[in-house]
Amino acid sequence: MRIGLLTEGGYPYVGGEGGVWCDRLVRGLDRHEFDVYAFSTGQAQEDAGWVELPPQVQRVRTAPLWVAEEDGVVHGRRARRRFTEHYGELAAALCTAAEPGTAQRPGTAPRPGTAEKPGTAEADRFANALHGLAELARDEGGLVAALRSEQAVRALERACRAPGARRAAREARVPDLLAFADHLERALRPLSLDWYEEDGLGAVDLCHAASGGIAALPGLLARHFFGVPLVVTEYGVRLRTHYLTRPDASPAVRSLLAAFHGLLTAETYRAASYLVPGNAHARRWQERCGADRAKLRTIHPGLDATPFARVGEDRRTEDRERDEKREKQEGQEKREHAGPHTLVWLGRVEPAKDLVSLLHAFAEVRAAEPGTRLRIVGRPSGPEGEAYLGHCRALAAQLFPDEADGPHAVGRNPVSFEELGGPGAETTADVHAGGTVTVLSSVVEGFPVGLIEAMFCGRATVSTDVGAVVEVIGGTGLVVPPRNPRALAEACVSLLRDPERRARLGAAARARALELFSVEQNVAAFRGLYLETVARTPVRRPVLDGAGAPQPFAAPAEAHVPGHWTEPTPRAVPTWAVETPEPVTETVR
């Protein structure tokens, strides 16, 4: 099978987001061929180069999203008329689309945090206009100059002033129109690429978009031009990310951008054969954004468990023996106050991780277990993370004075701030191995990769109930409400004082991680999904016999008619065949 892998800012670039997952997937499916179509996000990313590619990657085609490449295409009168028509229809769909989060029935209150599924009329209008622009770009050689022209701004202005436009669109002024036209030109740059030819995306058997949004746009066009099936993986829902991180712009620009991303997501969800969320949290968001449940297939991200094998198998036994030996030597009461324990936090330092609550919780842990220490291992995330790290250091110095073993010894703070690669923290596995309990204190979290790494190491964990944490933990760790230092402290103390419980939870966590979150399960799931997708797709190319002549009627005639002819139809089953008076097994409720 030949697969077109579509990425944005990730694979095959070094350090790209999601690149490690894509590389593991490609290497695991070594019996398939891959063509990689990648968007770069900056000059620094292009200068860093690519990762080492396996032999199953046949070719790589890249295009920048951060700069518009001049194509030198000048449209004639007829092409300009076509552009005005399609671009105007696209703008009209954006100006009349329902606001995200509005209620369906008049008089009902909007539900915060929800994205309303666009109406059928706006969705069809948007899709037809998008395909019309793509066909024009294919016929003329590109749309770069047209999308940046005054003609585009005037078409956008007419759509905003037309009857039926939403209030936010009607209030758009000239600076707003110019700003949104610039955003729209960036989003529609993939239409001008030369990827949509018979020897390009038309030659693949399946398109797999590694994320939603702009990365899936080439897959939409490949489906439109050649009927190539599309699979979209969203380990983080792009539409949700846009709603949570809207650019600093005027209300009119934010409204129009939300309408564009909402309609693009709706078209992607409609055209895709399957949508692959990485967890139930992302799946709920996809359903809320209009995804059809019948298309959803949850596949957890695959992590390599090999680096954590030694810690998971060996250190758990060492910890158990150490705890038993200490109990025999010191007794139960003395053990409770000896406190040779270490709490470990590992991740990116940023406000969403709520290290402030963790420090306050640690103050209560120290009151119950005086000798306990806290290791915070991670690097700050950007300038905001640097400022937050400085605030956390100052808070730790205020809450915990330096301690010394004697009057002539140098004291040290029980809270240490470190980075991977420092003394005693060579690898992630070493960090987890040196800790008694791993703690996650986030108030916002998607799929907690660091938590899974701790589970691979057989560590007992205490986490806050955010994102997909409960789905990942599944009863193998303690979960407390976010922003609740007292609950966090009580959970940590309960595990510090119970080594047998830590051992049981750590063993269960490792078994769960190996079963659900390994690379092997991820690759096997996608292998089956690829085969299922292609099996349900009509033959697009002529089937040739041994002599190279085309075989007539190799594909059913109805496969060429638009509709749901390829959808499996459930067969009627007699009632006597399904009714069972006495069930063989009892259902547990």
ABEGO torsion letter per residue (X at the ends): XBBBBBBBGBOABBGBBGAAAAAAAAAABAABBBBBBBBBAEAAAAAAEBBBBBAABABBBBBBAABBBBAGBBBBAAAAAAAAAAAAAAAAAAAABBBBGBBABBGBBBBBGBBBBBBAAAAAAAAAAAAAAAAAAAAAGEAAAAAABAAAAAAAAAAAABBGBBAAAAABBAAAAAAAAAAAAAAAAAAABAABBAABAAABABBBBABBEAAAAAAAAAAAAAGBBBBBBBABBAAAAAAABBBBBBAAAAAAAAAAAAAAAAAAAAABABBBBABAAAAAAAAAAGBBAAABBBBBBBBBAAAAAAAAAAAAAAAAAAAAAAAAAAEAAAAAAAGABBBBBBEBBBAAAGAAAAAAAAAAAAAABAABBBBBBEBBBEAAAAAAAAAAAAAAAAABBBBBABAABBBBBABBBBBBGBBGBABAAAAAAABABBBBABABBBBBAAAAAAAAAGBBBBBBBBEAAAAAAGGABBBBBBGBAAAAAAAAAAAAABAAAAAAAAAAAAAAAAAAABAAAAAAAAAAAAAAAAAABBBABBBBBAAGBBBBGABBAAAABBEAAABBBBBBBBAAAABBABBABBBBX
